[in-house]
Amino acid sequence: MNQDQTPVLVCKDLCISYYTRAGEIPAVVDFSLTVLPGETIGIVGESGCGKSTVAMAIMQYMGANGGIKSGSITFKGRDLTQLSEDQLRRIRGSEIAMIYQEPFASLNPSLKIKTQLMEVPLAHENISKDEARRRAVEMLSDVKLPDPERLMESYPHQLSGGQQQRVVIAMGLLSNPSLLLLDEPTTALDVTVEAGIVKLVADISKKYGTSQIYISHNLGLILETCDRVFVMYSGEVVEEGTIDSLFTWPRHPYTHGLFACIPLPTADKHAAPLKPIRGQLPLPFERPRGCYYHPRCDHFKPGLCDREHIKMEHVEDSAADHRVRCLRYKEIDHHLLKPSDEVKEPIALGKRVLNVDGMKKYYEVRDSSLRALFSGKRIRYVKANEELNFTAQEGETVAIVGESGCGKSTFAKVLMGLESGTDGEVRHKGKDISEVAVRDRSDKQISSLQMVFQNPFDTLNPSHGVGGQLSRVIKKFGGETDKKKIFERVMTLLDTVKLPRDFYYRKPRQLSGGQKQRVGIARAFAGNPSMVIADEPISALDVSVAAAVTELLTDIQREHKTTLLFISHDLSVVRYLADRIVVMYLGHILERGTTEQVFDPPYHPYTEALLSAVPIADPEVTKREIVLEGNLPSAMNPPKGCPFCTRCHRRIGEICDIEMPPDREVVDRHVIKCHIPIEELSKIGPVIIVPDESERIHATKSE
């Protein structure tokens, strides 16, 4: 990249504060950033570190109580802080666009998609409505949304979360902006969709020379998309550098702490468990003296790290733009430090707890159209689950993976009694519960099967305290009536999930997202269940909080020998956590086996694509690129043959279109549903290639 180019954006010595009744809250301090044309910058860090505040300051969306205390933001030579509201309005959405994490924040629920998309070019360009509509339809097609003409006539609530996010991405790209701000744009998307969207945004940006600022806590995504990266902690940048220099040789202890929280392919939940960063991010008005990170740092030195505010300095013997905010970075040899010195014993698996035999779940849909009346097909079926077969043992973690709409959560609903199965059996401890609704189950059956939900915000009663909500579960399922014993049991639960005991008196609104999820886990385990279904429990959490929650789940499981059914689309976490994996697509199980079997060849072509889509935050790990084309077919009108045939990159002919593939056993309990012979699949090389330890040591010595 030509460093002599005129920068698109320059933030210099930026200090941003919010003003409240309690006084000034310094959200961001001493922030500097330069973005060149066509360059992609990544900003990473925990929630509350100031990433989104920087983005809002660039957009000049600071609200009534926020403001830039000092410093400047220059866009194409113009100081944004000095522009009038009318001048800013001409720039926003046209030259600078922003894609938000939560699509509901960008979409008006009362307006159709066409109105909201067409508004962007109509507001900023002198074009006709017909041209605006044509461009909107074309952009919806570019972001891989099926039937864009129909979607144009839809309201936001008629779209899935992933579809809404793609509409927002289309909205941001419609006017070909010079600078695109992306605030966690793919958090709600499947890994396969994420891979396609990231490639799409990169291709469009490359085509038009768009600069990007990518805000994310997904370090693997940052590695794959960005040229340079800024690591933020408590309102300030603690390390910055090129992707190669920072990912290969990070210098700040906080950056190393983030990497230790990520389940890389080399991680092992028994031999090398994740090491969450202890403590919590300090609030802006509680920042410690000196280095803001020192209360959580393993290398803190009294009298040095807690004196004066530390400035950024260039790292010696590295790239010219690699800088770090640490006084001890030269002394610390991180290669001599183990990620974790704790070795955990594997859980001894017990008897079989769950048997799923030929389970089907169909939803009946009545069609009252004239076409259905004349064809005689007034009743159609959504085949959400089709012939599911797998088992789970006591103390075992079974992961169910697949894209949204594959039937993962539908199966969880049948298991929990929220839906009844259409055919087949789901036997829990020998008893078929597939057709027993939750209201007809005994307290013992309900307490034995508990669930940890994806969104802790919607599963806790905002009017009740944490202690009251946990006490209710113990009264209901623990058979305990003595108030003193219930209180002691709640305190023990809070200790178990590593929350302070005074949280007993707090309301959910007083807790962070990670703390709420811990309460959700405590509630699930309060009745001593034999099985816990965890539905995407860490997808919305920071890497540090996710690592803590992941380790918490494994520790509690080890203590109680609970069976864990882990539903996820994040194969990095699945590889770390699971003993066995079930890969689902369009209601079918396409592959099942142990974690080692599923992650090594032979693969089902769909598993191969899923593995290729996983962002891995390790520059030494290489992957084969496989981007799935097309969209998941409708469960109401699935393909006649192989469910994956419409998107399969290894399709072998007409047989894939007309005949359901057989279950082929690779070895004991490793089964692949595919027409391609196992001998042929075995010739395919691994998707993820991890260098062995000797290669890593050699590479380190050569540096």
Order of alpha helices (4+ residues) and beta strands (2+ residues): beta-beta-beta-alpha-beta-beta-alpha-beta-alpha-alpha-alpha-alpha-beta-alpha-beta-alpha-beta-beta-alpha-alpha-beta-beta-beta-alpha-beta-beta-alpha-beta-beta-alpha-beta-alpha-alpha-alpha-beta-alpha-beta-alpha-beta-beta-alpha-alpha-beta-alpha-beta-beta-alpha-beta-alpha
